[in-house]
Structure formats: C-alpha cells, structure tokens
C-alpha cells in the first residue's frame, strides 16, 4: 500500500526530530562522500532489488532535489505565499537518466548546490524562516519546514545507501 502524504511527512520529519536541520544539511555531503569512497561505479550502480534505486540513482536524486529546494526557498522568499509545485521523483529519474549518471559527479553537483543553499539559509532573519508557500500536496510550508523536510529526506536516503552498501551506522 502506498504511503499517504501525511505518512510521508511524519516519517521524514521523524528522521530529524530534536535535531537542528541545518546541522543535518551541513553534514550530508561529507557523509555521502565517505559512503561512496572506494566503491566502484559497478557497486554504486547495483540495484538492491527490482524497482529499487541504486546508490548512484539516489545520489542523482539528491542532487536534483537540491535544485527543487533552492527554487522553492527562493520563490517563497521573493513571493511569499507562492504555489509550490510537487514533482514525481520517478519521472525526474527517467528524464534525468539517473541510471547513467556518474555518482561522483552527482555528489559534486549536490555538494555545490547544498553549499549555496546553506549560505542562504544561514543568512535568513527569523521573519524569513516563517515565510511560506502553498505546496500542491502538503499545503502551507514555511522555509523552516522545508529545511526540516530536506534534512529528514537526507537522513532517509543516507540510511538507504548504508543499507545497500551493507554499512549500518
């Protein structure tokens, strides 16, 4: 049975409950680099099961969702109350050819975008953290909630990668 939007939000936010989302966001690129270290492209391209993403696909996904985060936050800050478009991650994976992507290049894209996004987030005023957009599926989302969701999303995918590679941390 497919997870509802509410169940997804609860699960993702639960990944960072009691944690500073900016601290989680800051450490993810280094954790990814460590997980990919000394792994062959073949190891990173192996799918754990039919219909499940490989490590390479997950890292490509993280890079592209960082683009979505960047766009959403900047739209909210420049146009408070703006609509936030949802997207189908599987369609993005197909269009973006995640299976063919070099995971180390995806990591570098992710790292650069994350650095840029963190610079912006670290510069926000308390008022700006409360600005919001209207997510197509999840409703009102503040910049603070987006940071929490993306931090929880990071934790979710880091766990997936650890499980695929057989490294539980």
N, C-alpha and C positions, 0 to 999 in steps of 0.2 A: 504494500500500500504506500502510495506517495505521501511524503511529508507535507503538511499544510504550511502556509506562510507563517502562521503563528508558531507552529512547532519548530520550524527552521530558525526563526528569530530567537526563540527560547534556547535552543541548543547552541546557537552561535554566541549569543550573549552570555550563556553559562560558561563558555570557554574562558571568559575574561572576568568573571565575577570577582570583585575585590581587588582587581589588578588595574594598574594605570595603563590605559590603552596606548598612550604614546610610548611608554617603555616597551610594550609588546611590539608595536610597529617598528621601533628603532632596532630591536634585536633580530627581527626576522631575516633580513638579508644575510647576516653573518651565520645564522643557524642553517639557512639554505646552502650557503657556500660550504659549510662544514659537512653537511649531509651528502653533497654532490662530490666532494673531494675524493679523488682516487677511484671514482666509479667510471666504468667505461660507458660510452654512448649506448652500447647494446644493453647494458644493465639498466640504464636510465630509461630506455625505450620499451622495456619489457612491461607488458600489461599484467597486473596481478590476477585478472580474471576477465572473461569476455565481457565487453561493455563497460569495463572499468578503466580509468585513465592510468597511464604510466606516470612515472616521476617527471619525465620530460614534458608530458602534456599538462601536468599540474603546475609546473613552473611557468609554462607558457600562459596558462590560465591566470596565474598570479600576476604576471606582467600586464596582461590585458585588463584585468580588473583594477589594477592600479591606475590605468588610464580612466576607467569609469569613475573611480573615486576622485581623481583630480578634477574631472569635469563637473561632477556633482557638487563638490565643495565650492568650486569657483563660481558655479552658477548660483548657488544659494547665497554666497557672499555678495555677489553682484546684483542678484534679482531675488530677494527674499520671497519665499512662498512659491517659487518656481516649480513647475511639474518636474518630477524625476522619473525618467523612463526606465522601466525594468528591461532586462535582456535575457535571452535564452542562452545559457552558457554552452550548451551543446551545439547550437548553431554558430556561435562565435568560434568554437573549437574547429568546426568543419571549415568555415570560411577562412579562419586563420591558419589552417593546416597545422594544428598543434603537433600532430604525429610526426611531421617532418622537421620540426624546429630543433635547433641545437640547444639543449638545455642550458649550456653555459652562456650562450648569447641571450637567452630568455632571462637568465638570472641577472645579467648585466643591465638589461633594459629595466627589469624590476628594481634593481638596486638604485639606478639613476632616478627613476620616477619616484621611488619611495623617499629618497633624499630630498628631492624637490618638494614633495607633499609634506614631509615633516618640517621643512623650513617654514612653509606657510602655516601649518597647524600650530607650531611653536610661537608664531608671531601674533596669534589671534587674541583679541580682547575678550573678557567674559561675555560681553554682549554678542560678539560674533559667534561664540560657541553655541549660543541659544538660537541663532537664526536657523530657519528650517526651509525645507522644500516638501512637496507632497509626492511621495513615492507612489507610483502606479499601483503597486500591490500592498505595500506596508503602511501607507498613509503618511502622516506627519513625521518627518525625520529631521532632527536638528543636526548641526555639524558634529556636536558631541556624540550623538547616537551613531552617526556614520563612522566616526573614529572607533567607537566600540565595536560596531559590526565588522569593520575591516580587520581590527585586531583579533576578534573571535574567528573570523574567516582564516586569518593567518594560522592560528593555533590549530584549527581543524585540518588544514592542509599539511602543516608540519607533521601532525600525527599520522596522516595518511602516508606521507612519504616515509616516515620512520617505520611504519608497519610494512610497507612494500619492500624496503631495504633490509628489514629484519633488525632494526635498531630501535629499541624501545627506550625512550628517555623520559 
